[in-house]
Amino acid sequence: MSAVITNESYALSVHKRVGTVAFGMLSGEIGFIEGAIELASLRHEAAVEENDPDFMAFVVIASETDSLPIGTSRELWSKEALAKHQPEIDAAIVWAKKVGLAACQSLAGRFYT
């Protein structure tokens, strides 16, 4: 017999993922921009207010860094192009942490179990 996923159980699984990602970002296990992109993508599934300020910080980060080779997309870039963009990526990570650290701490507090 297969398990039935309800809206409530799905929302709880999304909340758990949000908490895990936020905690991973704070601990350094998940890259800050990679985590921000995932958190931004989970915003609508997390059953929170449309303009939840914690999630909106990550929407901004994801939007401002979407042209950079981050995460698995790096595999599609040449070594030369990656080297050329690395200073910009490093600066974006520093900026993203400034913009998103408090929101990340808040999401970890709200959703990490």
C-alpha distances in whole Angstrom, upper triangle without the diagonal:
4,7,9,13,16,19,20,17,19,22,22,20,23,26,25,25,29,30,29,31,34,34,34,37,39,38,39,36,35,38,40,40,36,35,37,35,32,33,34,31,29,31,30,26,27,28,32,35,36,39,38,41,39,36,40,41,39,39,43,42,40,42,45,44,42,45,45,43,40,37,36,39,41,40,42,45,48,49,52,51,49,52,54,51,50,53,51,48,49,51,48,46,49,49,45,45,48,46,43,43,43,40,38,39,38,35,34,35,33,30,30,28
4,6,9,13,16,17,14,15,19,19,17,20,22,22,22,25,27,26,28,30,31,31,33,36,35,36,33,32,35,36,36,33,31,33,32,28,29,31,28,25,28,26,23,24,25,28,32,33,36,34,37,35,33,36,38,35,35,39,39,36,38,42,40,38,41,41,40,37,34,33,35,38,37,38,42,45,46,49,47,45,48,50,47,47,49,48,44,46,47,44,42,45,45,41,41,44,43,39,40,40,37,35,36,35,32,31,32,30,27,27,25
4,6,9,13,14,11,12,15,15,14,17,19,18,19,22,23,23,25,28,28,28,31,33,33,34,31,30,33,34,34,31,29,31,30,26,26,28,25,23,25,24,20,21,22,25,29,30,33,31,34,32,30,33,35,32,33,37,36,34,36,40,38,37,40,40,38,36,33,32,34,37,37,38,41,44,46,49,47,44,47,49,46,45,48,46,43,44,45,42,40,43,43,39,39,42,40,36,37,37,34,32,33,32,28,28,29,27,24,24,22
4,6,10,11,9,10,13,14,13,16,18,18,19,22,23,23,25,27,28,29,31,33,34,35,32,31,33,34,34,31,29,30,29,25,25,27,24,21,23,21,18,19,19,23,26,27,30,29,32,30,28,31,33,31,31,35,35,33,35,38,37,36,39,39,38,35,33,32,34,37,37,38,41,45,46,49,47,44,48,49,46,45,47,46,42,44,45,42,40,42,42,38,38,41,39,35,36,36,33,31,32,31,27,27,29,26,23,24,23
4,7,8,6,6,10,11,10,12,15,15,16,18,20,20,22,24,25,26,28,30,31,32,29,28,30,30,30,27,25,26,25,22,22,23,20,18,19,18,14,15,16,19,22,23,27,25,28,27,25,28,30,27,27,31,31,29,31,35,34,32,36,36,35,32,30,29,32,35,35,36,39,42,43,46,44,42,45,46,43,42,44,42,39,40,41,38,36,39,38,35,35,37,35,32,33,32,29,28,29,27,24,24,25,23,20,21,20
4,5,5,6,8,10,11,12,14,15,17,18,20,21,22,24,26,27,29,30,31,33,30,29,31,31,31,28,26,27,26,22,22,23,20,17,18,16,13,14,13,17,20,21,25,23,27,25,23,26,29,27,27,31,31,29,31,35,34,33,36,37,36,33,31,31,33,36,37,38,40,44,45,48,45,43,46,47,44,43,45,43,40,41,42,38,37,39,38,35,35,37,35,31,32,32,28,27,28,26,23,24,24,21,19,21,20
4,6,5,6,9,10,10,12,14,15,16,18,20,21,22,24,25,27,29,30,31,29,27,29,29,29,27,24,24,23,20,19,20,18,15,15,13,10,11,10,14,16,18,21,20,23,22,20,23,26,24,24,27,28,27,28,32,32,30,34,35,34,32,30,30,32,35,36,36,39,43,44,46,43,41,44,45,42,41,43,40,38,39,39,36,35,37,36,32,32,34,32,28,30,29,25,25,26,24,21,22,23,19,17,19,19
4,5,5,6,9,10,10,12,14,15,16,18,20,21,22,24,26,27,28,30,28,27,29,28,29,27,24,24,24,21,19,20,19,15,16,14,11,10,10,13,16,18,21,19,23,21,20,23,25,24,24,28,28,27,29,32,32,31,35,35,35,32,30,31,33,36,37,38,40,44,45,47,44,42,45,46,42,42,43,41,38,39,39,36,34,36,35,32,31,33,31,28,28,27,24,23,24,22,19,20,20,17,15,17,16
4,5,5,6,9,10,10,12,14,15,16,18,20,21,22,24,26,27,28,26,25,27,27,28,25,23,24,23,20,19,20,19,15,16,15,12,11,12,15,18,20,23,21,24,22,21,24,26,24,25,28,29,27,29,32,32,31,35,35,34,31,29,29,31,34,35,36,39,42,43,46,43,41,43,45,41,40,42,40,37,38,39,35,33,36,35,31,31,33,31,28,28,27,24,23,24,22,19,19,20,17,14,16,15
4,5,5,6,9,10,11,12,14,15,17,18,20,21,23,24,26,27,24,23,25,25,25,23,20,21,20,17,16,17,15,12,13,12,9,9,10,13,17,18,21,19,22,20,18,21,23,21,22,25,26,24,26,29,29,28,31,31,31,28,26,26,28,31,32,33,35,39,40,42,40,37,40,41,38,37,39,37,34,35,36,33,31,33,33,29,29,31,29,26,26,26,23,22,23,21,18,18,20,17,14,16,16
4,5,5,6,9,10,10,12,14,15,16,18,20,21,23,24,25,24,22,24,23,23,22,19,19,19,16,14,15,14,10,11,10,7,6,7,10,13,15,18,16,19,17,15,19,21,19,19,23,24,22,24,27,27,26,30,30,30,27,26,26,28,31,32,33,35,39,40,42,39,37,40,41,37,37,38,36,33,34,34,31,29,31,30,27,27,29,26,23,24,23,20,19,20,18,15,16,17,14,11,14,14
4,5,5,6,9,10,11,12,14,15,16,18,20,21,22,24,22,21,24,23,24,22,19,20,20,16,15,17,16,12,13,13,10,8,9,12,16,18,20,17,20,18,17,20,22,20,21,25,25,24,26,29,29,28,32,32,31,28,26,27,29,32,33,34,36,40,40,43,40,38,40,41,38,37,38,36,33,34,34,31,29,31,31,27,26,28,27,23,23,23,20,18,19,17,14,14,15,12,9,11,11
4,5,5,6,9,10,10,12,14,15,16,18,20,21,22,20,19,21,21,22,20,17,18,18,14,14,16,14,11,13,13,10,9,11,14,17,19,21,19,21,18,17,20,22,19,21,24,24,22,25,28,27,26,30,29,29,25,23,24,26,29,29,31,33,37,37,40,38,35,38,39,36,35,36,34,31,32,33,30,28,30,30,26,26,28,26,23,23,23,20,18,19,18,14,14,16,14,10,11,11
4,5,5,6,9,10,10,12,14,15,16,18,20,21,19,17,19,19,19,17,14,15,15,11,10,12,11,7,9,10,7,6,9,11,15,16,17,15,18,15,13,17,18,16,17,20,20,19,21,24,24,23,26,26,26,23,21,22,24,26,28,29,31,34,35,38,35,32,35,36,33,32,33,31,28,29,30,27,25,27,26,23,23,25,23,20,20,20,17,16,17,16,12,13,15,12,9,11,12
4,5,5,6,9,10,11,12,14,15,17,18,20,18,17,19,18,19,18,14,15,16,13,10,13,13,9,10,11,9,6,9,10,14,15,17,14,16,13,12,16,17,15,17,20,20,19,22,25,24,24,28,27,27,24,22,24,26,28,30,31,33,36,37,39,36,34,36,37,34,32,34,32,29,29,30,27,24,26,26,22,21,24,22,18,18,18,15,13,14,13,9,10,11,9,6,8,9
4,5,5,6,9,10,10,12,14,15,16,18,16,15,18,18,19,17,14,16,16,13,12,15,14,11,13,14,12,10,12,14,17,19,20,17,19,16,15,18,19,17,19,22,21,21,24,26,25,25,29,28,27,24,22,23,26,27,29,31,32,36,36,38,36,33,35,37,33,32,33,32,28,29,30,27,24,26,26,23,22,24,23,19,19,19,16,14,15,14,10,10,11,10,6,6,7
4,5,5,6,8,10,10,12,14,15,16,14,12,15,15,16,14,11,13,13,10,9,12,11,9,11,13,11,9,13,14,17,18,19,17,18,15,13,17,17,15,17,20,19,18,21,23,22,22,25,24,24,20,18,19,22,24,25,27,29,32,32,35,32,29,32,33,30,29,30,29,25,26,27,24,22,24,24,20,20,22,21,17,18,18,15,13,14,14,11,10,13,12,8,8,10
4,5,5,6,8,10,11,12,14,15,14,12,14,13,14,13,9,10,11,8,6,10,10,7,9,12,10,8,11,12,15,16,16,13,14,11,10,14,14,12,14,17,16,15,18,21,20,20,24,23,23,19,18,20,22,24,25,27,29,32,32,34,32,29,31,32,29,28,29,27,24,24,25,22,20,21,21,17,17,19,18,14,14,15,12,10,11,11,7,8,10,9,6,7,10
4,6,5,6,8,10,11,12,14,13,12,15,14,16,15,11,12,14,12,9,13,14,11,12,15,13,11,14,14,17,18,18,15,16,12,12,16,15,14,16,19,18,18,21,23,22,23,26,25,25,21,20,22,24,26,27,30,31,34,34,36,34,30,33,34,30,29,30,28,25,25,26,23,20,22,22,18,17,19,18,14,14,14,12,9,10,9,6,5,8,7,4,4,7
4,6,5,6,9,10,10,12,10,10,13,13,15,13,10,12,14,11,10,14,14,12,14,17,15,13,17,17,20,21,21,18,19,15,14,18,17,15,18,20,19,18,22,23,22,22,26,24,23,20,18,19,22,23,25,27,29,32,31,34,32,29,31,32,29,27,28,27,24,24,25,22,20,21,22,18,17,20,19,16,15,16,14,11,11,12,9,7,10,11,8,6,8
4,5,5,6,9,10,10,9,7,10,9,11,9,6,9,10,8,7,11,12,10,13,16,14,13,17,16,19,20,20,17,17,13,12,15,15,12,15,17,15,15,18,20,18,19,22,20,20,16,14,17,19,20,22,24,25,28,28,30,28,25,27,29,25,24,25,24,20,20,22,19,16,18,19,15,14,17,17,13,13,14,12,9,11,12,9,8,12,12,10,9,12
4,5,5,6,9,10,10,8,10,9,11,11,7,8,11,10,8,11,13,12,13,16,16,13,17,16,18,19,18,15,14,11,11,14,12,11,14,16,14,14,18,19,18,19,22,21,21,17,16,19,21,22,24,27,27,30,30,32,29,26,28,29,26,24,25,23,20,20,20,18,15,17,17,13,12,15,14,10,9,11,9,5,7,9,6,5,9,10,9,8,11
4,5,5,6,9,8,9,11,11,14,13,10,12,15,13,12,15,17,15,16,20,19,16,19,19,21,22,22,18,18,14,14,17,16,14,18,19,17,18,22,22,21,22,25,23,23,19,18,21,23,24,26,28,29,31,31,33,31,28,29,31,27,25,26,25,22,21,22,20,17,18,19,16,14,16,16,13,11,12,11,8,8,10,8,5,9,11,9,7,10
4,5,5,6,5,5,8,9,12,11,8,11,13,12,12,15,16,15,17,21,19,18,21,21,23,24,23,20,20,16,16,19,17,15,18,19,17,17,21,21,19,21,23,21,20,17,15,17,20,20,22,25,26,28,27,30,28,24,26,28,25,22,24,23,19,19,20,18,15,17,18,15,13,17,17,14,12,14,14,10,11,13,11,9,12,14,12,10,13
4,5,5,6,5,6,5,9,9,6,8,11,11,10,14,15,15,16,20,20,18,21,20,22,23,22,19,18,14,14,16,14,12,15,16,14,14,18,18,16,18,21,19,18,15,14,17,19,19,21,24,24,27,26,28,26,22,24,25,22,20,21,20,16,16,17,15,12,13,14,11,10,13,13,10,9,12,11,8,9,12,11,9,13,15,14,12,15
4,6,8,8,9,8,12,12,10,11,15,14,13,16,18,18,19,22,22,20,23,21,23,24,23,20,18,14,15,18,15,14,18,18,16,17,21,20,19,21,24,21,21,18,17,20,23,22,25,27,27,30,28,30,29,25,26,27,24,22,22,22,18,17,18,16,13,13,15,12,10,12,13,10,8,10,11,7,7,11,11,9,11,14,14,12,15
4,6,8,10,10,14,14,12,14,17,16,16,19,21,20,21,25,24,22,25,24,27,27,26,23,22,18,19,21,19,17,21,21,19,20,23,23,21,23,25,23,22,19,17,20,23,22,25,27,28,29,28,30,29,25,26,28,25,22,23,23,20,18,20,18,15,15,18,15,13,15,17,14,12,14,14,11,11,14,14,11,14,16,15,13,15
4,5,6,8,11,11,10,13,15,15,15,18,20,20,21,25,24,23,26,25,28,28,27,24,22,19,19,21,18,16,20,20,17,18,21,21,19,21,23,20,19,15,14,17,20,19,21,24,24,26,24,26,25,21,22,24,22,19,20,20,16,15,17,16,12,13,16,14,11,15,16,14,12,15,16,12,13,16,15,13,16,19,18,15,18
4,7,9,12,11,10,13,15,14,15,18,19,19,21,24,23,22,25,25,28,28,27,25,24,20,20,22,20,17,20,22,18,18,22,22,20,21,23,20,19,15,13,16,19,18,20,23,23,25,24,26,25,22,23,25,22,20,21,21,18,17,19,18,14,16,18,16,14,18,19,16,15,18,17,14,15,18,16,14,17,19,17,15,17
4,6,9,7,6,10,11,10,12,15,15,16,18,21,20,19,23,23,25,25,24,22,21,18,17,19,17,14,17,18,15,15,18,19,16,17,19,17,16,12,10,13,16,15,17,20,21,23,22,25,23,20,21,23,20,18,20,19,15,15,17,15,12,15,16,13,12,16,17,14,13,16,15,12,14,17,15,13,17,18,16,15,17
4,6,5,6,8,10,11,12,14,15,16,18,22,22,21,24,24,26,25,24,22,21,18,17,18,16,13,16,16,13,13,16,16,13,14,16,14,13,9,8,12,14,13,16,18,18,21,20,22,20,17,18,20,17,14,16,15,12,11,14,12,9,11,13,11,10,14,15,12,12,16,15,12,15,17,16,15,19,20,19,17,20
4,6,5,6,9,10,10,12,14,15,16,20,20,19,23,22,23,22,21,19,17,14,14,15,12,10,13,13,10,10,14,13,11,13,16,13,14,10,10,14,15,15,18,20,20,23,22,23,21,18,19,20,17,15,16,15,11,11,12,10,7,9,10,7,7,11,11,9,9,13,12,9,12,15,14,13,17,18,17,17,20
4,5,5,6,9,10,10,12,14,15,19,20,19,22,21,22,21,20,19,17,15,13,14,11,9,11,11,7,7,11,10,8,10,12,10,11,7,8,12,13,13,16,18,17,20,20,21,19,16,18,18,15,14,15,13,9,10,11,8,6,10,10,7,8,12,11,10,11,15,13,11,15,17,15,16,19,20,19,19,22
4,5,5,6,9,10,11,13,15,18,18,18,21,21,23,21,21,20,19,16,14,15,14,10,12,13,10,8,12,13,10,10,13,11,10,7,6,9,11,12,14,16,17,20,20,21,19,16,19,20,16,15,17,15,12,13,15,12,10,13,14,11,12,15,14,12,14,17,15,13,16,18,16,16,20,20,18,18,21
4,5,5,6,9,10,11,12,16,16,15,19,18,20,19,19,17,16,13,12,13,12,9,11,13,10,9,13,14,12,13,16,14,14,10,10,13,14,15,18,20,20,23,23,25,23,20,22,23,20,18,20,18,14,15,16,13,11,14,14,11,11,14,13,10,12,14,12,9,13,14,12,12,16,16,15,14,17
4,5,5,6,9,10,11,14,15,14,18,16,18,17,16,14,13,11,9,10,8,5,7,9,6,6,10,11,10,11,14,13,14,11,11,14,15,16,19,21,21,24,24,26,23,20,22,23,19,18,19,17,14,15,15,12,10,13,12,8,10,12,11,8,10,13,10,9,12,13,11,13,16,16,15,16,19
4,6,5,6,9,10,13,14,14,17,17,18,17,16,16,15,13,10,11,10,7,7,9,7,5,8,10,9,9,12,12,12,10,10,12,13,15,17,18,19,22,23,24,22,19,22,22,19,18,20,17,14,16,17,13,12,15,14,11,13,16,14,12,14,16,14,12,16,17,14,16,19,19,17,18,21
4,5,5,6,9,12,11,12,15,15,17,16,17,15,16,13,10,12,12,9,10,12,11,9,12,14,13,12,16,15,15,12,11,13,14,16,18,19,21,24,25,27,24,22,24,25,22,21,23,20,17,19,20,16,15,18,17,14,15,18,16,13,15,17,14,12,16,16,13,14,17,17,15,15,18
4,5,5,6,10,10,9,13,12,14,14,14,12,12,10,7,9,10,6,8,11,10,9,12,14,14,14,18,17,18,15,14,16,17,19,22,23,24,27,28,30,27,24,27,27,24,23,24,22,19,20,20,17,15,18,17,13,14,16,14,11,13,14,11,9,13,13,9,11,14,13,12,13,16
4,5,5,8,10,10,13,12,13,12,11,11,11,10,6,7,8,5,5,8,9,7,9,12,12,12,16,16,17,15,15,17,17,20,22,23,24,27,28,29,26,24,27,27,23,23,24,21,19,20,20,16,16,18,17,13,15,17,14,11,14,15,12,12,15,15,12,14,17,16,15,17,20
4,6,7,8,10,12,13,14,13,14,13,15,13,9,11,12,9,8,12,12,9,11,14,14,13,16,17,17,15,15,16,16,19,21,22,23,27,28,30,27,25,28,28,24,24,26,23,20,22,23,19,18,21,20,16,18,20,17,15,18,19,15,15,18,17,14,16,19,17,16,17,20
4,6,5,6,9,10,12,12,13,12,14,12,9,11,13,10,10,14,14,12,14,17,17,16,20,20,21,18,17,18,19,22,24,25,26,30,31,33,30,28,30,31,27,27,28,26,23,25,25,21,20,23,21,18,19,21,18,16,18,18,14,14,16,15,12,14,17,15,13,15,17
4,6,5,8,7,9,8,9,9,11,10,6,8,11,9,9,12,13,12,14,17,17,17,21,21,22,20,19,21,22,24,26,27,28,32,33,35,31,29,32,32,28,28,29,26,24,25,25,22,21,23,21,17,19,20,17,15,17,17,13,13,16,14,11,14,16,14,13,15,18
4,6,6,7,9,7,10,10,13,13,10,11,14,13,11,15,16,15,16,19,20,19,22,24,25,22,22,23,23,26,28,29,30,34,35,37,34,32,35,35,31,31,32,29,27,29,28,25,24,26,24,21,22,24,21,18,21,20,16,17,19,17,14,17,19,16,15,18,20
4,6,8,11,11,13,13,15,14,11,14,16,14,14,18,18,17,18,22,22,21,24,25,25,23,22,23,24,27,28,29,31,34,36,38,35,33,36,36,32,32,34,31,28,30,30,26,25,28,26,23,24,25,23,20,22,21,18,17,20,18,14,17,18,15,13,16,18
4,6,9,10,12,10,13,12,10,13,15,14,14,17,18,17,19,22,22,22,26,26,27,24,23,24,25,28,30,31,32,36,37,39,36,33,36,37,33,32,34,31,28,29,29,26,25,27,25,22,22,24,21,18,19,19,15,15,17,14,11,13,15,12,10,13,15
4,7,9,11,10,14,13,11,14,17,16,16,19,20,20,21,24,25,24,28,29,30,27,26,27,28,31,33,34,35,39,40,42,39,37,39,40,36,36,36,34,31,32,32,29,28,29,28,24,25,26,23,20,22,20,17,17,19,16,13,16,16,13,12,16,17
4,6,8,7,10,10,9,11,14,14,14,17,19,18,20,22,24,23,27,28,29,27,26,28,29,31,33,34,36,39,40,41,38,36,39,39,35,35,35,32,30,31,30,27,26,27,25,22,22,23,20,18,19,18,14,15,17,14,11,15,15,11,12,15,17
4,5,5,9,10,9,10,14,14,14,16,19,19,19,22,24,24,27,29,30,28,28,30,30,33,35,35,37,40,41,42,39,37,39,39,35,35,35,32,30,32,31,27,27,28,25,22,23,23,20,18,20,18,15,17,18,15,13,17,17,14,15,18,21
4,6,9,11,9,9,12,13,11,14,17,16,16,19,21,21,25,26,28,26,26,28,28,31,33,33,34,38,39,40,37,35,37,37,33,33,34,30,29,30,29,25,25,27,24,21,22,23,19,18,20,19,15,17,19,17,15,19,19,16,17,20,23
4,6,9,8,6,10,11,10,12,15,15,15,18,20,20,24,25,27,25,26,28,28,30,33,33,34,37,38,39,36,34,36,35,32,32,32,28,27,28,27,23,23,24,21,19,20,20,16,15,18,16,13,15,18,15,14,18,18,16,17,20,24
4,6,6,6,9,10,10,12,15,15,16,18,20,21,24,25,27,25,25,28,28,30,33,33,34,37,38,39,36,34,36,35,32,31,31,28,26,27,26,23,22,23,20,18,18,18,15,13,15,13,10,13,14,11,11,14,15,12,14,17,20
4,5,5,6,9,10,11,13,14,15,17,19,20,23,24,26,24,24,27,28,29,32,33,33,36,37,37,34,32,34,33,30,29,29,26,24,25,23,20,20,20,17,15,15,15,12,10,12,10,8,11,12,10,10,14,14,13,15,17,21
4,6,6,7,9,11,12,13,15,16,18,19,23,23,24,22,22,25,26,27,30,31,31,34,35,36,33,30,32,32,28,27,27,25,23,23,22,19,18,18,16,13,13,13,10,8,10,8,5,7,9,7,7,10,11,10,12,14,18
4,5,5,6,9,10,11,12,14,16,16,20,21,22,19,20,22,23,25,28,28,29,32,33,34,31,29,31,31,27,26,26,24,22,22,21,18,17,18,16,13,14,15,12,9,12,11,7,9,11,10,8,12,13,12,12,15,18
4,5,5,6,9,10,10,12,14,15,19,20,22,20,21,23,23,25,28,28,29,32,33,33,30,28,30,30,26,26,25,22,21,22,20,17,17,18,15,13,14,14,10,9,12,12,9,11,14,12,11,15,16,15,16,18,22
4,6,5,6,9,10,11,13,14,18,18,20,18,19,22,22,24,27,27,27,30,31,31,28,26,28,27,23,23,22,20,18,19,17,14,14,14,12,9,10,10,7,6,9,9,7,9,12,11,11,14,16,15,16,18,22
4,5,5,6,8,10,10,12,15,15,17,15,16,19,19,20,23,24,24,27,28,29,26,23,25,25,21,21,21,18,16,17,16,13,12,14,12,9,10,12,8,7,10,11,8,9,12,12,11,13,16,15,15,17,21
4,6,5,6,9,10,10,14,15,17,15,17,19,19,21,24,24,24,27,28,29,26,24,26,26,22,22,22,19,17,19,18,14,15,16,14,11,13,14,11,10,14,14,11,12,16,15,14,17,19,18,18,20,23
4,6,5,6,9,10,13,14,17,15,17,20,19,21,24,24,24,27,28,28,25,23,25,24,20,20,20,17,16,17,15,12,13,14,11,9,12,12,9,9,13,14,12,13,17,16,16,18,21,20,20,22,26
4,5,5,6,8,11,11,14,12,14,17,17,18,21,22,21,24,24,25,22,20,22,21,17,17,17,14,12,14,12,9,9,11,9,6,9,10,8,8,11,13,11,12,15,16,15,17,20,20,20,21,25
4,6,5,6,9,10,12,10,12,15,14,16,19,19,19,22,23,24,20,19,21,21,17,17,18,15,13,15,14,11,11,14,12,9,12,14,11,11,14,16,14,14,17,18,16,18,21,21,20,21,25
4,6,5,9,10,13,12,15,17,16,17,20,20,20,23,24,24,21,20,22,21,17,18,19,15,14,16,15,12,13,16,13,11,15,15,13,13,17,18,16,17,20,20,19,22,24,24,23,25,28
4,6,8,9,12,12,15,18,16,17,20,20,19,22,23,22,19,18,20,18,15,16,15,12,11,14,12,9,11,13,10,9,13,14,11,12,16,18,17,17,21,21,20,23,25,25,25,26,30
4,6,6,9,8,11,14,12,13,17,17,16,19,19,19,16,14,17,16,12,13,13,10,8,11,11,7,9,12,10,9,12,14,12,13,16,19,17,17,21,22,21,22,25,25,25,25,29
4,6,8,8,11,13,11,12,15,15,14,18,19,19,16,15,17,16,13,14,16,12,11,14,14,11,12,16,14,12,16,18,16,16,19,21,19,19,23,24,22,24,27,26,26,26,30
4,7,9,12,13,10,11,14,13,12,15,17,16,13,12,15,14,10,13,14,11,10,14,14,11,13,16,15,14,18,19,18,19,21,24,23,22,26,27,25,27,30,30,29,30,33
4,6,9,11,9,9,12,12,10,13,14,14,11,9,12,11,8,9,11,8,7,11,11,9,11,14,14,13,16,18,17,18,20,23,22,21,25,26,25,26,29,29,28,29,32
4,7,8,6,5,9,8,7,10,11,12,9,7,11,11,8,9,12,10,8,11,13,11,12,16,16,15,17,20,20,19,21,25,24,22,25,27,25,26,30,30,29,28,31
4,7,6,6,9,10,10,13,13,15,12,10,13,14,10,10,13,11,8,11,13,11,10,14,15,13,15,18,18,17,19,22,21,19,22,24,22,22,26,27,25,25,28
4,6,6,8,10,11,14,14,17,15,12,15,16,14,13,16,15,11,13,16,14,13,16,17,15,16,20,19,18,19,23,21,19,22,24,21,21,25,26,24,23,26
4,5,6,8,10,13,14,17,15,13,16,18,15,15,18,17,14,17,19,17,16,20,21,19,20,24,23,21,23,26,24,22,25,27,24,24,28,28,26,25,27
4,5,5,7,11,13,15,12,11,14,15,13,14,17,16,13,16,18,16,16,20,20,19,21,24,23,22,24,27,25,23,27,28,26,26,30,30,28,28,30
4,5,5,8,9,12,10,7,11,13,11,11,15,14,11,14,17,15,15,19,20,18,20,23,23,22,24,27,26,24,27,29,27,27,31,32,30,29,31
4,6,8,9,12,11,10,13,15,14,14,18,18,15,18,20,19,19,22,24,22,24,27,27,26,27,31,29,27,30,32,30,30,33,34,31,31,33
4,7,10,12,10,10,13,15,14,15,18,18,16,19,21,20,20,24,24,23,25,28,28,27,29,32,31,29,32,34,31,32,35,36,33,33,35
4,7,8,6,6,10,11,10,12,15,15,14,17,19,18,19,22,23,22,24,27,27,27,28,32,31,29,32,34,32,32,36,36,35,34,37
4,5,5,6,9,10,11,12,16,16,15,18,20,20,21,24,25,24,26,29,29,29,31,34,33,32,35,37,35,35,39,40,38,37,40
4,6,5,6,9,10,10,14,15,14,16,19,19,19,22,24,24,25,28,29,29,30,34,33,31,34,36,35,35,38,39,38,37,39
4,5,5,6,9,10,13,14,14,16,18,19,20,22,24,24,26,28,29,30,31,35,34,32,35,38,36,37,40,41,40,39,42
4,5,5,6,9,11,12,12,14,16,16,18,20,21,22,24,26,26,27,29,32,32,30,33,35,34,34,38,39,37,37,40
4,5,5,6,9,10,9,11,14,14,15,18,19,19,21,23,24,24,26,29,29,27,30,32,31,31,35,36,34,34,36
4,6,5,8,10,10,11,14,15,15,18,19,20,22,24,25,25,27,30,30,29,31,34,33,33,36,38,36,35,38
4,6,7,8,10,11,13,14,16,18,19,20,22,23,24,25,27,30,30,29,32,34,33,34,37,38,37,37,40
4,6,5,6,9,10,11,12,15,15,16,18,20,21,22,23,27,27,26,28,31,30,30,34,35,34,33,37
4,5,5,6,9,10,10,12,14,15,17,19,20,20,22,25,25,24,27,29,28,28,32,33,32,32,35
4,5,5,6,9,10,11,12,14,16,17,18,20,21,24,25,24,26,29,29,29,32,33,33,32,36
4,5,5,6,9,10,10,12,14,15,16,18,19,23,23,22,25,27,27,27,30,32,31,31,34
4,5,5,6,9,10,10,12,14,15,16,17,21,21,19,22,25,24,24,28,29,28,28,31
4,5,5,6,9,10,11,13,14,15,16,20,20,19,21,24,24,24,27,29,28,27,31
4,5,5,6,9,10,11,12,14,15,19,19,19,21,23,24,24,27,28,29,28,32
4,5,5,6,9,10,10,12,13,17,17,16,19,21,21,22,25,26,26,26,29
4,5,5,6,9,10,10,11,15,15,14,16,19,19,19,22,24,23,23,26
4,6,5,6,9,10,10,14,15,14,16,19,19,20,22,24,24,24,27
4,5,5,6,8,10,13,14,14,16,18,19,20,22,23,24,24,28
4,5,5,6,8,11,11,11,13,15,15,17,19,20,21,21,25
4,5,5,5,9,10,9,11,14,14,15,17,19,19,19,23
4,6,6,8,10,11,12,14,15,16,18,20,21,21,25
4,6,8,8,10,12,13,14,16,17,18,20,20,24
4,6,5,6,9,10,10,12,14,15,16,17,20
4,5,5,6,9,10,11,12,14,15,15,19
4,5,5,6,9,10,11,12,14,15,18
4,5,5,6,9,10,10,12,13,17
4,5,5,6,9,10,10,11,15
4,6,5,6,9,10,10,13
4,5,5,6,9,10,13
4,5,5,6,8,11
4,6,5,5,9
4,6,6,9
4,6,9
4,6
4
